[in-house]
Amino acid sequence: MASSGKGNPKLDPSVAFGQLLRKHRLRQKMSQEALAARSGYERAFISLIELGKTNPSLRSIFDICGSLQMKPSVFLRQVEQLAGFELPGV
């Protein structure tokens, strides 16, 4: 893990994405199977994303977020925050 310059470790973006996906899926009381069926992907793919083992494509991010009734931009902002993503001077 890299540090953010503030002494706080960053969370890998893939892990952050997966954690948030699981959080939002469970908040909607949705199984991996249900999310997979709604978004058009395999349950195993959803599982690998949640575990931070694979990176979803832009198309799959849009499909999955749509299935969760979330704007991809909102979801990705949450990933940025959880991962501690910062740009110097911004």
Residue pairs with C-beta under 8 A, 6 or more apart in sequence:
1 9
1 10
1 11
1 12
2 9
2 10
3 9
3 10
4 10
4 84
4 86
5 86
5 88
8 84
9 84
10 83
10 84
10 85
11 19
11 82
11 83
11 84
12 52
12 83
13 79
13 83
13 85
14 52
14 53
14 54
14 55
15 52
15 83
16 52
16 79
16 82
16 83
17 49
17 52
17 55
17 56
17 79
18 49
18 50
18 51
18 52
18 53
19 50
19 52
19 82
20 75
20 78
20 79
20 82
21 46
21 49
21 50
21 64
22 50
24 68
24 70
24 75
25 31
25 32
25 35
25 46
25 50
25 68
28 68
30 38
30 68
32 43
32 46
32 47
32 50
33 43
35 46
35 64
35 67
35 68
36 42
36 43
36 45
36 46
38 67
39 46
39 60
39 63
39 64
39 66
39 67
40 63
41 60
41 63
41 64
45 54
45 60
46 64
48 54
49 55
49 56
49 64
56 64
61 72
61 75
61 76
62 72
65 71
65 72
65 75
68 75
79 85
